[in-house]
Amino acid sequence: MSIGITFYILYFNLFVFGYTFLEYLVFLFSRWECYSFFVGVIFVCCGIFRKGKKHDLYL
């Protein structure tokens, strides 16, 4: 997840080169690194909402 966010921030420099916001989004969704953010969010959600035994302690 942190890799995806890092690349989102790094690719903000494309605005300096004249990219529009739509071109920026198209570019982001064509890069595999940016999909790691969504995969990370899914892992975090699964970890938070995971069903466990009554006395499980999640540290």
C-alpha positions as CSV (number, residue, x, y, z in Angstrom):
1,M,0.0,0.0,0.0
2,S,2.8,2.4,0.8
3,I,4.5,1.7,-2.5
4,G,1.3,2.7,-4.4
5,I,0.9,5.9,-2.4
6,T,4.6,6.8,-3.0
7,F,4.1,6.4,-6.7
8,Y,1.0,8.5,-6.7
9,I,3.0,11.3,-5.1
10,L,6.0,10.9,-7.4
11,Y,3.8,11.0,-10.4
12,F,2.4,14.4,-9.3
13,N,5.4,15.8,-11.2
14,L,3.6,15.0,-14.4
15,F,1.5,18.1,-13.9
16,V,4.7,20.2,-14.3
17,F,5.1,18.7,-17.8
18,G,1.6,19.8,-18.8
19,Y,-0.5,16.8,-18.1
20,T,-4.1,17.4,-17.3
21,F,-5.9,15.7,-14.4
22,L,-7.6,13.2,-16.8
23,E,-4.3,12.3,-18.5
24,Y,-2.8,11.9,-15.0
25,L,-5.5,9.4,-14.0
26,V,-5.2,7.5,-17.2
27,F,-1.4,7.3,-16.7
28,L,-1.8,6.1,-13.1
29,F,-4.2,3.3,-14.0
30,S,-1.9,2.1,-16.7
31,R,1.0,1.5,-14.2
32,W,1.2,-1.7,-12.2
33,E,2.8,0.0,-9.2
34,C,-0.3,2.1,-8.5
35,Y,-2.5,-1.0,-8.3
36,S,-0.5,-2.0,-5.2
37,F,-2.3,0.7,-3.3
38,F,-5.7,-1.0,-4.0
39,V,-4.3,-4.4,-3.1
40,G,-3.0,-3.0,0.1
41,V,-6.3,-1.5,1.0
42,I,-8.0,-4.8,0.4
43,F,-5.5,-6.6,2.7
44,V,-6.0,-4.0,5.4
45,C,-9.8,-4.3,5.2
46,C,-9.5,-8.1,5.4
47,G,-7.3,-7.8,8.4
48,I,-9.6,-5.4,10.2
49,F,-12.9,-7.2,9.5
50,R,-11.5,-10.8,9.9
51,K,-13.7,-13.0,12.0
52,G,-11.9,-14.7,14.8
53,K,-12.6,-16.6,17.9
54,K,-14.1,-14.8,20.9
55,H,-10.8,-14.7,22.8
56,D,-8.4,-14.0,20.0
57,L,-6.0,-11.1,20.7
58,Y,-4.9,-9.2,17.6
59,L,-1.6,-7.5,18.4
